[in-house]
Amino acid sequence: MTVGRLMKKLKLAAAVVVTMLSLAGSAGAIVIDQVDTFQAGQVDGWGPDFAGVASVAPNAGPLGTGDYALMVTSTGDPIQGRVGSRSITLNRSQWAGNWTEAGITAIAFDAQNPNPFPIELWIGIAGPGGAGSAGSGDVYASLMSAAIGANSGWSHYVIDVTAAGFENATNHSFGTLDAALRGVTEMRLFNNVARRTDPDFANNFIGDEVAASWYVDNIAAVSAVPEPSGLWLLVPALVGILTVWRRPDMTGQLPGK
């Protein structure tokens, strides 16, 4: 069998396995096709509203040269309501919609902290009622976070965004989480170290008022993947496919010879 024919058959085998994975795990194995890579040099709807200033940084992504990333910069200005004062970025365009119907169970992203102090990134959402001042309104904050040490390199994080992965924000004033996940109007990434150290009193829907910059890239909406035990069920099928290909034909020759 030539190398070309072998590669063709291996590609076909991989395609068959992928198809079987899709069928076997269609209830929760689909990777949602929504990723913000910032490769077009645009902020893709991420930006301020009392939030940190968002800009695209060339060659700053995890892959280095040629890989763009979103840079979020805050001034820490104590004057209430000043744009750019808090360590946060938000999006009200492509991340709005029905997360439950879409099957989104997690948000994955890469992040880097170049500051000489740690940061901690959380995910927040606002439901149909929207977000008000001081983190009030129909608002919810993730229970999981990305705790990033000082002067860190790039790391990958996955945050649970199912109903079990959120809690009412500190100043939540109306609405329900179920309705919010079916009608997200805003998604935000915010740095709030105080939430971990003082969870009872820290406002857990707004960013810290701090002079800081951090990078984020490859923000993706994903769904659950098959359990490892489920993947083993596909091994006999793949072995069977390869066995058929290696079975001699009526002339006693192996396929491809």
N, C-alpha and C positions, 0 to 999 in steps of 0.2 A: 504494500500500500504506500503510495507516495505521501510525502509530508503535507502537500496541499490538500489531498483528499482526507487525510486524518484530521487536519485542522477544521475542515468543513464539517466533518461529522461531529467533532467535539463541540463546535459552535451550535449545531443543531441539537445536540444533547443538552447543552446549557439552556437553549430556548425552550425545550420540552420541560425541563425542571422548573424554569421560571414560570411557565404556564401552569404547571401543577401546583406550584406555591401559591399562585394567584387564586386558583380554584379552591385549594385546600384551606387557605387562610383569608378568603375574601371578606370575612366578617371583621377582620382587624389586622390585616397584613399589608395594607396599601400605604405606600409612602405618598402623602399628599404633595401634589406637584405645585408647590408654592415656595420659592426660595428667593430671598433678596441677597444678591451677590455684589451689587453696586459696581459691576464691571462696566456699565455704561457711563460711569462718572457722575451719576445723579444720586440724590439722597433717597429716591424712591418713596417720597411721601413722609419720611421721618423728619421731625423738626420740632421747633419750639412752640410753646404756649405756656409761658412761665418756665419753659424747659431749657435744658442746655442747648447750645447752638450745635447743630448737626452739619457736618461737611464730609466730603469724600476725600480720602487720603490715598493718592496713588502709591503703589509699591509697598503699602503698609500691611497688606493682608497676610494670612498664614503662609501663603506660598511665596511671599517675597516679591521680587521683580515681576511686574505685570499684574499683580493681584491687588485690587482696590478694596478698601474697607471703609466703614463709616466711623468717623471720629466724633465723639460727643464731648463738648467742652462746656464747663460751667465756671462762673466767676466767683460764686460765693457771696455776691453782693447782698447785704442784709436788708436792703430796701424791699419791702414786700411787693410781690407782683412784677418785679423787674425781669424782663425776658433774659434768659441765659443764666439766672442766678443759681438754679438748682441742677443737680447731677441726674438728668433724666432726658429721655427722648421718647416721643410718642408718634403714633400713626393712626390716622382716621380714614384711610383710603382702602388699600388692598387687604388690610387685615381686619376690616369690618365684615360682618356677615354671620351666618349660622354655623358656628363651630361644631355643634352637635350633629347636625345633618351631614356636614362635611366629613365627619369621623375624625376630627383632630383631637388627639389625646396628649400631645406633647409639643413643645416648641424647642427646637434645637438651634444652637448658635455657637460660634467661636468668639472668644473674647480675650482681650489683652489689657493689662493694667500697667502703664509705664510710670505711675506715680510712686513716690517713696513711702507710701502708706497703703494699706489694704482697702479694697472696695468690696461691696457685695451687691450683686445685681439680682433684682426680682422682676417678675412679670405682673402687670396689673391690667385689668380689663374694665371697661365701663359697658353697662347694658343699655337698653333702649332709652332709659332716663338720662343717660350721659353723666359726665363728671362735672362737679361744681368747684367752687373755690375751696382751698385748703383741703383738698382730697375728699370732698363730700359728694353725695349723690348716689347713683346706682353703680357702686364701685366695689371691686373685689381684688384681693392681692394673693399671689401664689404663696404656698407654704414652703416650697422648695426655692433655693437660691443658688447663685453661682458665687461662692466666696473665693475671691482672687487675691493672692498675696501681693505685696509690694514688688514693683519692678519685675513683673511676671512676663513670661513668654505667652504664646498663644495656647489656649486650652479649649476643649470642646465640652459643651454642657447641654444637658437635656432636662427640661423642666416639665413636670406633670401639669397639664391644664385641663384635666377632667374635673368633674364636680368635686371629687375628693381632694383635688389639689389646690383648691382656693378657700379663702375665708373672707367674710365681710371685712372691708377696709375699716380702719379705726373710726372714721367719720361717715361711714355708710349711713344713709338716711332713708332710703326706700328701695323697692325692687327686690327680686329674688334671683339667686344664682342660676337656677334652671332657665329662667327667662333671659338672663344676661348671656348665657352661653348660646342661646338660640337667636340672639340679636345683638352681637358685639358691635359697639359703635366706636370703640377706641381700644388700642393695645399700647401698652407702654413698657419700656425697660427702664428701671430706675435703680440708682445706687443709694442704698439706705443701710448703712452699717449700724445705725442706732436701733434699727428694728430687732437685730439679733441681741444686742446688749441690754435693751430696755423695751421688751415687747409689749408691756402693759401701757406704756405712755407714748411711745414713738408713733407718729402718724405713718402708717404702713402703706400709703398710696402715693407719697410724694418723695422726691429725691432729696438727699442731704444738701444743705446749703454750704457748698464747699468749692474751693478753687481746684478743679481737677479736670483731667482728660482721660478718656478710655476709648478703646476700639472694639467694634463688634462687626462680625461678618457672617455670611452664609446663614442668615436667619431663616429657618425652615419650619413649616407646619408638617408634623408627622403623625402617624398613627401607630398603634401597637404592632409588634412583629411576632411571628409565630414562636411558640415555646420551643426550646431546643429539642424536646422530646418529639415534637411534631415533625421537625426536619428529618429525624431518623426514619420516619415512615416512608420518606421519599427515596431512601437509599436502595431498597430492593427494586423500585421501579427503574432507577438509573442503571443498576446492574443488569436488569432484564433487557434494557435497550441496547447496552453494549454487547450483551451475549448474542442477541439477534444479529447484530452487525458482524460479529466474529464467526457466525455459524456458516459452514461451507454451503455453497449452492449445489444444484443437482450435478454439476460437473466435478465437485470435490474441491473447487477453488474458493478461497476466502474472498469476500467482497472487496472490490478495489484492486484485485490482482489480475 
